[in-house]
Amino acid sequence: MRVIFGMILGAALTVGAAYVHDAMFAPSQASPAPTQTSQRQVVNWDVVNANARIAKSMVREQWQRLQQ
């Protein structure tokens, strides 16, 4: 049980750290084109959102099948 909890906690901390990094260091819309020294986002959050929606709909579909 501790191993599973540790894996879930580690995944949550990793995703949380990536989100905080991207929120703090994302280039603003008003800034000029990024240079080699500027910080870049670690994760494309639009893709993550689309994948989460797909996964959520698949889980919901399977849950509906189990209830029938």
C-alpha positions as CSV (number, residue, x, y, z in Angstrom):
1,M,0.0,0.0,0.0
2,R,2.9,2.4,0.8
3,V,4.4,1.7,-2.6
4,I,1.2,2.6,-4.5
5,F,0.7,5.7,-2.4
6,G,4.4,6.7,-3.0
7,M,4.0,6.3,-6.8
8,I,0.8,8.4,-6.8
9,L,2.4,11.1,-4.7
10,G,5.5,11.1,-6.8
11,A,3.5,11.5,-10.0
12,A,1.4,14.3,-8.5
13,L,4.5,16.1,-7.3
14,T,6.1,15.8,-10.8
15,V,3.1,17.2,-12.6
16,G,2.7,19.9,-10.0
17,A,6.3,21.0,-10.2
18,A,6.1,21.1,-14.1
19,Y,2.9,23.2,-13.8
20,V,4.4,25.6,-11.3
21,H,7.6,26.0,-13.4
22,D,5.6,26.7,-16.6
23,A,3.3,29.2,-14.8
24,M,6.3,31.1,-13.4
25,F,8.6,31.1,-16.4
26,A,6.3,31.0,-19.4
27,P,7.0,33.9,-21.8
28,S,4.4,36.6,-21.7
29,Q,2.4,37.4,-24.8
30,A,3.8,40.9,-25.0
31,S,7.4,39.8,-25.0
32,P,9.4,39.6,-28.2
33,A,10.3,36.2,-29.8
34,P,12.1,33.9,-27.3
35,T,15.8,33.9,-27.4
36,Q,18.2,31.0,-26.7
37,T,18.6,32.2,-23.1
38,S,14.9,32.5,-22.3
39,Q,13.0,29.9,-20.3
40,R,10.6,27.6,-22.3
41,Q,7.6,25.7,-21.1
42,V,8.2,22.1,-20.1
43,V,4.8,20.9,-21.0
44,N,2.3,21.8,-23.7
45,W,-0.8,22.1,-21.5
46,D,-3.2,22.2,-24.4
47,V,-2.2,18.7,-25.4
48,V,-2.4,17.5,-21.8
49,N,-5.9,19.0,-21.6
50,A,-7.0,17.3,-24.8
51,N,-5.6,13.9,-23.7
52,A,-7.3,14.2,-20.3
53,R,-10.6,14.9,-21.9
54,I,-10.2,11.8,-24.1
55,A,-9.2,9.6,-21.1
56,K,-12.1,11.0,-19.1
57,S,-14.6,10.2,-21.9
58,M,-13.2,6.6,-22.3
59,V,-13.5,6.0,-18.5
60,R,-17.0,7.4,-18.5
61,E,-18.0,5.1,-21.5
62,Q,-16.6,2.0,-19.8
63,W,-18.4,2.9,-16.5
64,Q,-21.7,3.2,-18.4
65,R,-21.0,-0.3,-19.9
66,L,-20.4,-1.7,-16.4
67,Q,-23.6,-0.3,-15.1
68,Q,-25.8,-1.9,-17.8
